[in-house]
Amino acid sequence: MILEAAMLHIKTGMTADFEESFREASPLIASIDGYLGHELQKCLEDDHKYLLLVRWRSLEDHKEGFRGSPQYERWKALLHHYYNPFPVVEHFDSVFRNEGGGA
C-alpha cells in the first residue's frame, strides 16, 4: 500500500465551501481502480489547513490511473481553486505501523 499525503492550505473564508466541494469530489477518487480509502483531517491550530491522506494499491494507481482519468479533471475543477499555495503531494511506503490497543 502507498500513502499519498498532501497538506492543503485553503484560501481565507473558503473552508465551508471547500468542505462541501470535497464531499462532492470524494466519490470521484473512490471510483478509481487501486483506490483503497481516503480521509481529510482539519488542523486544530489553523482552521484553514487540512491534511489529505489517500491510500493506493500502488503509486501507478494514483499517478497514472487517477491523474490520467476524466474523474481527475472533475476533481481539479471542484477543488484546485481553493488552494493557496498549491499543495505538494508526496507518497509514502510503510516502514513501521502499530495499531495500538495494547493490554
C-alpha positions, 0 to 999 in steps of 0.5 A: 500500500502507498500513502499519498499525503498532501497538506492543503492550505485553503484560501481565507473564508473558503473552508465551508465551501471547500468542505462541501466541494470535497464531499462532492469530489470524494466519490470521484477518487473512490471510483478509481481502480487501486483506490483503497480509502481516503480521509481529510483531517482539519488542523486544530491550530489553523482552521484553514489547513487540512491534511489529505491522506489517500491510500493506493494499491500502488503509486501507478494507481494514483499517478497514472490511473487517477491523474490520467482519468476524466474523474481527475479533471472533475476533481481539479475543477471542484477543488484546485481553486481553493488552494493557496499555495498549491499543495505538494503531494508526496507518497509514502511506503510503510516502514513501521505501523502499530495499531495500538490497543495494547493490554 
